[in-house]
Every structure is written in C-alpha cells, then in structure tokens.
Amino acid sequence: MKRKALIAGNWKMHTTVMDACHLAADIAGRCTDISDRDVLLAPPFTVLSEVSHVIRESPVMVGSQNVCWEEKGAFTGEISPVMVKDAGGGAAIIGHSERRQIFHEDDALINKRLRGSLKFDLLTILCVGETLEEREENKTFEVVEEQIRSGLAGVGAAQMAKVVIAYEPVWAIGTGKTATKEQAQEVHAFIRNRIETMFEKSIADQLRILYGGSVKPDNVDDLMAQQDIDGALVGGAALDAESFGRIIHFR
Ligand code: PEP
C-alpha cells in the first residue's frame, strides 16, 4: 500500500518572528516540486500566523506543537484548536516526549488533547516512544502499545483518517543517536499491527507512521526505504533550511 509521505518539522521553542519568516520562506522555496509528499511545519504558537502567511502559496502546511481540547475558556496558558485554525494551522502534534517528560502530560491528558484536536478536524500527530531504560528492560512494545491504546481511546474509525502516529524513541531525540532502520521498522510494523487489531486492516494500511529521533540528511533515505516508515518528525535538522530541504527530498 502506497501512503503519501509526510515530513514534519518541529521547531520546538525556537525562532522569533523574523527568524521564523526567513526559515519558512527558505523551506517553502525548496518545496515547489513536492506533489508526492506532504510537508508540515510546527513553529511556536507565537509565530503560527506569520509562518502561515509566508507559506500560503506553497504546498507546505502549518500546525501547532500542542493543543487544548476546549474551544475557549479558563485554560491559562493553553491554545485551542479553533485558535490554531484561526492562525492558519491545520495540524497539531500531541504527546511529544518533551510534553510527557518535562511537563508530565500523561496518557489521559494526551487522549483529551487528541480528541479535541480531532473534533476540530486538525491533522493530529500522536507521538509515542520508549525511554532508554524501557528499551533496555525490553519494554518497548509494551510501552508503545499502552501509549497507542490510551492515546487513541474513544477515537472512532472514521476519525483515524486524520491521525498520524510518530514513533520517537526518547533516547534518540536530540541526542544524535538514531534508531537503526531495523529497530525503527520493527516498531513501526508493530504499531501498524496493533492499529489493525484495534480498528481494521484498511485503517492500519492507510495510517501514516512517522519516525522521529535525530533524522538527518544522511540517514533519512535509509529510514524512508523501510516498508512501514511513512515519513519523519524532525527536530534539530528542521531548523536548518538546507538540511530540512534535503530531508524533504529523501530518495
Ligand atoms: C523531535 O523533537 O520530535 C525530534 C525528533 O528531535 P530531533 O530530530 O532533534 O531528534
């Protein structure tokens, strides 16, 4: 089954308005020929509008790095899906390991965010992945399965068309250590199998599963050649237009 690749850049807490506009314009300029793949930028909330404006005539999409489940209300410090859309965003990343680890977001909260994001029709990227300790204790599959089951609780089959899963082993994020293509493929195939069990084969076949964790120009081609790797969620290398441009143009 051929799935359209998705290359997503998570800018984390980087870029002021001027940096963001330059970076987005540079990336958009490298995406004029990408009809066979999707590209998504997830800048900080503060520059979402400006980045949306800069890329408006390109095929590049914009999304947020997190989202609240409510449309509006007393949720100090949060951003609603309606606000993301109002700023030109069409997607949201949920459950990034930095949200889980630094801000103690648990599976129940992540599920709330995910369902809120889907309710407002955002393309929703659910991040899952084990820590080094969990991998060393042979708990990778158990941890990933639980994150998927809890993260997708209450999600209907029809909504799965808007879900993307990103497998990001925590030990590979920002460390320069990439999972080998075999390690990544093994977990991706496992995720697809679990989705088939939870939903049905056609949904599992259509689901895009991204790999994240030190994706760089020199490892993207090998990773993308794996059967169940449908794209990449990129942190560090997404802040450099040349590197990200090369990753977008994986071969
Ligand atoms: C990420 O933050 O999702 C990520 C994968 O970061 P990096 O590419 O820097 O490892």
Boltz pocket constraint, residues with backbone or C-beta under 6 A from the ligand:
constraints:
  - pocket:
      binder: B
      contacts: [[A, 10], [A, 168], [A, 172], [A, 173], [A, 174], [A, 175], [A, 176], [A, 212], [A, 213], [A, 214], [A, 215], [A, 233], [A, 234], [A, 235], [A, 236], [A, 237]]
      max_distance: 6.0
